[in-house]
Amino acid sequence: MPIDPALDPVRTEQRDFYAVLGAEPSASAGELRAAFRESVLRHHPDRAASSDLATRRTSVLNRAWAVLRDPLRRLHYDRAFERGTAATLDWPLEAGERPIAPLQRSRVAAVAPSRWHQPQWRNVAGFRVPVAVWMQGPSAQDRWIVEHHIEGQDWRTHREHYWLRYAAQHYRDRNRIDDWVGAIERLVELDPSFDTLVQANLREAYLATGMYLRGASFLQRVGERWPAEGVQRRWTDRELRILLGEFRDAQVRRGRAVDRAENAELLLNFLEALGVEPSIADVRAAIAAHRRAGHGERASELVERIAASPVAEPGRWFSLLQLLTEAGETDRASALLAEIARGEHPEALNSRLIHGDPVRRLSAARRRLTLARRRKHQLVSAAGGVAS
């Protein structure tokens, strides 16, 4: 509720918003903010002799700052200021304080544009956008940025990460696959933050384009930015494994037998080049691919390779058991199953370590082994031999 001047014992004077803050109309955003903070501290009720006067002055300061802190509202106020029609506020005066001269710093004639802003432009993510487009919202701003800053240019010539964000989306929408992936990779290289890496959504790009191995190689190189035990490194390692798993499922487990065998070797060689230990799933898929292609010696070599490797994880015992069963090594699988059942590998029977029920896993392994022996017997019988 406004105070009636006739009943108010405190004298006031009319001041424009800049005079209230103690700043010049040409002040930058930072200078304006600093002036506001200094004025608030100077007139704070805890520091002033009259708390009532300080409270009223603080209220006036907040009203002026609410307008001048907003770029669009400040633009409208500056235009009115230049015309001499800008709003003013009642500034409370202390006893004996003389008004400032002039009482209102209005200007009828236009002056040089403020260095703080250019009324015809706005800044959006590092791009100059016309104020009319800016007023239409983010969608219109993005379209204008793409049309006037992105189209017709080559992402390879740019080193500004904010430009590449728009470029990547532009290339994706137009199915320019190589440019899309290249722009994302350049963005991640220029901006080393983990947040940018996550938001870039590299996995989606590599999966959509089938660039599994390229993506794994890039993620392995990017992951070296962080320590091996850090959260960021674990995230990149997981993304790398997902890409390699997709390659395995798409290229090693599907397709012509010859192609599957070649891709299996490619995957194993690629893992070796990266210094990444092949998973049981990788070796199982490679063994199946080589057996299907008629490469029995290579399949047996891979079986021996995985069987000779030390078992570092408790759950790997059951994976090894399944691999031997699927490879037709029923005698070795039976011997390993007996070792696990006798407790010779106690970690494999710890439900916490293997994240499951060991009894159910043993039962499932016995069933698979029984089925494998039955199939082997049927194959030998069909060939006219005698099953061992």
N, C-alpha and C positions, 0 to 999 in steps of 0.2 A: 504494500500500500504506500503510495507516494506521500512524502511529508509536505504539509502546507507551509510554503515559505513564510507566510505571515506569522505562523506559530512556532517556527523553527528558530531557536536562538543562535544556531551556527550559521555563519555567513558562508555562502558558496559563490562560485564563479563558473561560467560556462567554458569548458575546455574540450578541444577535439581529442580524439582517441590517442593520437600520437603524443599530444601534450600531456595527457594523463599518464602515459608510460614514461615520459621524459625522453622520447626518441624522435629522430627526424623522419619525415615521410620517405626519404630515400634509404632508410636503414635496411640492411639485409635481414633475412630470417633469423640468423644467429645473433645479430646485433639487437634485434627486436626482442628476442627471447631473453638475452642478457639484461636488457633494460627492464623488462618485466620482473625478473627475479630480484634485481637490485631494488626496485621500488617496493616489492612485496616485503622484502626484508627490512627496508627502511621504515615502512609504515605498519609493521606488524604490531598487534596489540601488546605483545610482551615487551616491546622496546619503546613504545610511545608513552608520553606522559598522560594522555587522555585515551583510555581504551575505547570509549564510544566513538571518538573522532577517527581513531585508527581503524576500527571495524568498518565504519562507513567508507573510508578511503580504500580499504582492501576490497570492499564490494565493488566500488567503481573501477578499480584496477582489473578485477576479474571480468567485468562486463566489457571493458575495452579490449582485453586480451582475447576474449572469446571470439571477437570479430576479426582482429588482426592476425591471429594465428592461423586462420583458415585462408588458403590462397584465393579461393573464389570470392569469399566475403570481403577480403581485403581489396581485391580487384574492384568490386563494386563501390567500396568505400572510397578508394582512391579517385575513382571517376567523379563521385559526388564531391570529394574534397577539391578537385580541380575546378569544378563548377561553382564552388562556394556554397554548396547545399548539404555538406556533410553533417551528420548528426553530432551533437555534443552531449557532454555529461556534466552533472552538477558536482563540482569538485569542492569538498569541504575545506574551509580555511581555518587556520588557527587564530586565536585571539591576537590581534595586532598584525597579522600577516597581510601584506599588500598583494593585490591581484597581479598576475603577470601581464605584461604588455607585449603585443596586443592580446585581448581577451580570447579571441578566436583566430587561429592562424589559417584563415581561409584564403584560397587563391582563385581569382576569377580567370586569369589568363593561364593557358596550358604551359606546362614546364617540360623539361627534358624527361624522357621516360626513366623510371627508377631502374637502377642497376640490379635491383633485387629480382625483378621479374619482367617478362615481356608479355603484355596482355594477350597477344594473339597466339601464344604457344603454351603448352603444358609439357611436363616431363613425365614419361611413362617408361619405367625400366631402362632408363638411359637413352630413350628416343624422344625427339621433339615431335609433339602431336598438336595439330591445330585445336584451339580451345573448343570449337564447335564439335569436333569429333570426340574430344575428351568428355564433353557433356553427355554424349550418347552412351557411355558405359564401356566396360572392358571388351565386349565383343567387337564393337565398332573400332576401338583403339587397336586391337590385335589385327583386324583386317587392314587398317590403314598402315600399320607398321610393316606388315608383310608386303603390301602393294608398293610402298614407297621406299622401303629400306632393304628388303630381302630379295624380292624378285629381280632377276637380271644380274645378280651378283654371284660370285663364286665363293663358297665357304672357305676354300683353301687359302684365300687371301686375307682372311680375317683372323684376328687374335683376341677379339672381345667376347668373353664368355656370355654376356647378356645377349649379344647378337645371335650367337649360335643356338640359344634356346628357341628363338623364333624360327630360325632357319631349319632346325631339325623337324619341327612340327610341319613346316611348309613342305619339306621334301617328303615327309611321310604321307601327307594328304595327297600328294601327286604321284605316289608310288615310285619315287626316285630312290631306289633301295640303297645304292652305294653312297649317294650323298647323305641320306638319312643316317646311316650307320657312321659314316665318316664325321659328320657334324657332331654327333653325340660323343664319339671318342675324343674329338678335339676339345669339346666342352669339358669333359672329365680331366683331360690332360692340363688344361689351362686353369681350372678351378680344383685345387687339391682337397677341398672339403669333403668329408664323408657324406654330408647331407646332399650335395650335388650328385655324388655317385649313386646314391639310392634313388633320388628323384629322376635321374636320367633313364632309369628302367632299361638298362642294357640287355637284361635277359630277354625281355619282350622283343627287342629289335633282333637279337641273334636268333631266337627261336622262329620269329616270323620270316626271316630271310634264309634260314638253314645254315647260317654261318656259325655252327657249333664250335668248331676247333679254333676259329679266329677269335670268337668270344672268350673261350677258355684261356687262350694265350694272353689276350689283353687283360683279363681279370687277374691272371697270375702276376702280370707285371705291375698292375695297379696295386694289388694287395701288398707288394713289397714296401709300400709307403709306411705301413704300420707294423708294430712288433708282432711276433709270431703268436703270442698268447692273447693279443688284444681282441676286443669285440669286433672291431672293423675287419681284422684279418680273418677271423672265423667266418664273418659274413661273406667276404669275397671267396673264401675257400668253399663255402657251401654253394654259392652261385656257380662257381667253376664246376663243382661236382654235378650239379643239376644239368648244366649244359652238356657235359660229357655223358651223363646218363641218357639225355635225350638223343644224342648222337648214337649211342649204343642201341637204344630201342628202335630208332628210325633206320639205321644203316647196317647194323650187325645182326639184328634179330628179324629183319624183314628184307625182302628182295631176292634176287637170284643167288643161288648157292655160291657161285664164283665171286660175285660182288660182296657178299656177306663175309667171305673169308678174307678178301683183300681189305675190307673196312675194319675187320677185327685186328689185323696186323697193324693197320694205320693207327687205330686207337691205342694199342699197346705201345707202339713206338712213340706216339705223341706223349703218352703218360711218362714214359721213360725220359723223354727230352725235357719235360716240365719238372722232373724229379718227384713225381707223384706216384705213390704205390698203387698199383691196380687193385681194385676191389674184387671180392669174390664174384660179384655179379659180372664184372668186366671179363674175368677169366672164364667163367661159365659160359657166357655168350660166345666168346672166342672159340672155346672147345666145341660147342654145338655147331658153330658155323663151319669149322674145319671138318668135323665129322660128316656134316651134310655135303660138303664139297668133295669128300673122299680123301681128305688129307689126314689119314689115320696117324701117321708118325708125328705130325705137328700137334695134333690133339693130345697124343700121349705125352709129348714133351711138355706141353702146358700143364697137364695133370701132375707130372713129376715136379714141375717148377713150383706149383702152388702147394703141393704136399710137403715139399722140403722147406718151405718158408716157415719161420717161427710164428707161432700163434700168439699174437699180442693181446687180442680181445677175447674174453670168455665165450661170447656168442659165436665166434668164428669156428669153434669146434663143430657146431651143428652145420654151419655153412660148408665146411670142408667135407663133412659126412654126406651132405646132399650132393656136392660136386662129384665125389667118388661114385656115388650111386648112379647119377645121371651119365657119367662117363663109362659106365659098364664095369667099373672096378668093384664088383660085388664082394669079392673076398676081402679086399682091403677095407671096404666100407663096413663089412661085418666085424672085422677085427677092431676097428676104431670104435664102433658102437659098443662092443663088449668092454673096451677100456673105459669109455665114459660111464657105462652102467656100473662097473666095478668101483668107480670112484677114483680112478687113476688120474683124472683131470678134475679135481674137486671144484675148481672155479666154474666149470660148465654146469654144475648142479646147484649153483647159487642163484636163486630166482632174482635177487636184486642185481646181480652182475649181468645176467643175460636178459633182464627185462621180460621175463616170461616164466611159465611153469615148466621146469625141466622134465617132469614126468610126461606131460603132454608132448613135449618135443621128442622125447625118446620114443614114445608110442608112434608118432607121425613118422619118425625116421625108420622104425621097424616096418611100418606099412609100405613106405616107399621102397625099402630094400626088398621086401617080399615081392612087390609088383615087378621090380627090376629083374629079379631072378626068374620070375615066371616068363617075362618077355624074352629074356635071354634063352631060356629053355625052348620056347616056341620057335625062336629064330634058328637055333641049332637043329631042332627037329625038322623044320621046314627045309633046311639045307641038307638033310640026310645024314647028319652027324649024331653024335652022342653028347648030351649035356654033361658037363663035369659036375 
